[in-house]
Amino acid sequence: MTVYLNPQYYDGPVCRQVKLAAKDGQTWQVGQFVRTTDSGIVLCKSNATSITGLTAETQATATSSSTVNINVIPGASTRFVIGVTTGGADTKAGEVLIGSNEGLAVNSCVCTLSTGNDTNEILRVQDVLGRVEPNSGLNDTDDVPGFAIVSVVQSALDAEGAGL
């Protein structure tokens, strides 16, 4: 799987950063989705049911009662650009995805939109990058990997401490 981009902030209200306590023993790359637990912030795994935010920096060494800056997701109007996969393989981001709810896949520190038969559909496809930049020659709807513009569904924002 070759995805060149972890999710990135695309637009929304104000993309603010806050320091939140991380669970001990955590490492992560910038652009990984995280969720809140009673022990602190942890990384979202594939097929997650909740998302709190997006990491704003890399944490290369395991945390020990530390804090991490994350971009807070203030609501479903915040949007992110994310690579698209099906069954773990990079795929194009066709217009047919627009309006669908899809799952989250995580492979080697890379978060992608997982299309297909995911149980937990927590990312809503708002658009595909190929439609936003149709004449740039980059990110065409037939390109692999493709990139989608997504928001987090409200149920995933509300599901604190639940899920993977």
N, C-alpha and C positions, 0 to 999 in steps of 0.2 A: 504494500500500500504506500503510495507516494502522495501525501498531502503536504503542500508547502506552506500552509497557513493555519494556525490555530484560530479559533474565533477571535474577532476583533470588534471593538465598538464601532458601530456604523452611524447611528444617530438616535436621537430621543430627546427627552428633557435635558437635564444636565448630567453629564457623566462624571460623577463625583467619586472620590476615593475616600474610604474610611479604613481605619485599622481595626481588624477583628482578630480575636485570639484563635490561633491554629491549634489543632490537636497535636500533642507531642508525636514526634517521629515522622512528620510529613515533609515531603519534598514535592515541588511542582515546577512547571514551566509557565511562562507568561501566556495568558490566553486559555487556561484550563478552567472549566466550570467547577465551582465548589458549592457545598451545601452546609447548612448549620446542623450540628448535633449537640447533645448535652456536653460532650467533651471538647467542643470547639469546631472550627472549620475543617472540613475534610474534602478531598477531591470527589467529584462525581464519577461514578463508574458507568460502564455501558448499561443501557436500559434503566437509568436513574429515574426516580419519581419526583425529585425536588431539586431546585437550583436556587441558590442564594445570590451568587454573583460570579464574577469573572476575575481571575487573578491578574493583577496589574504589573507584577514583577516575578522574576524567577527566584525560587528558593532551592539552591543546589544542595545545601547540607540539611540534614534532618532537623526539624524544629524541636526546641526544648523550651516549653513555656514561653514561646515567642509570639509576635504578632505579624500579620501580613497585610499589605495594602491590597484591597480588592476593589474593583469597580462595582459599586452597588447597582443592582438592577431595580430602578424605582418603580417599575410596572411594565405592563405588556407593550407600552409604546416605545421602549428602548429596543433598538434593533442591532443585530450582530451579523457580520459576514462569516460564513462557516463553509468548510469543504463538504462535499456530498459523497456518501458511500452507499453501496448496496451490498449486503452480505460481506462486509469487510473490504470490498474492492472499490477503488475510486470510480466514480461514474459521472456522467454529465448532469447538469442542473437544468432540466427541461422545464418549459412553462407549465407543464401538467402538474408540477409540484405546488404551484402558487395556490395558497388557500388551504393546503393540507397541514395536518398535524403529524409530526414524525418523531422518531426516537433519537436518543443520543448514543453514539458509539465512542469508545475511548480505546485507543491502541497506542502504546508506547508514548504516553504523554500528549497525544494529539486527539482533540475532540472533534468529531465530525457529525453531521446530520445523517442519521441512519434511516434510509428509506426502505419501505417494505413492510414486514410483518412485526414490527416492534410492539410489545405489550404496552409500554409507557410512552405515549405520544406527547412529549412535553415541549417540543419546539414547533412553532407555527411559521410556515413559510410565507413571508410577506411578498417576496419578489425573488427573482434570480438575477445575478449580477450581469448576465448577458443581455438582459433587457434594459438595464440601467446604463450600460456603456455599449450600445449596439454598434457603433461605428468606430470603436477604438481599435479593433483587431485583437483585443484581449478579452478573455472571459466570454467568449461566444457561448450560446446555449448548447452547442455540440462539443465544446471543449471538455476534456477529461484531464485533471479533475475539474468538476464544475463547482461553482460557489453559489450559495443561496443567501438571501437576507432573511433572517429569522428573528422572532421575538419569543420570549418564554411564556407559555400559557399560564394563566392565572392560577390554576390548580397546583402547578409546580412551584410557583412563588409562595403559595400559602402552606405548602406541605413541609413545614419546618421539622427537621429531625427524622423525617420518614424516608424510607426507601434506601436505595443503594448509595 
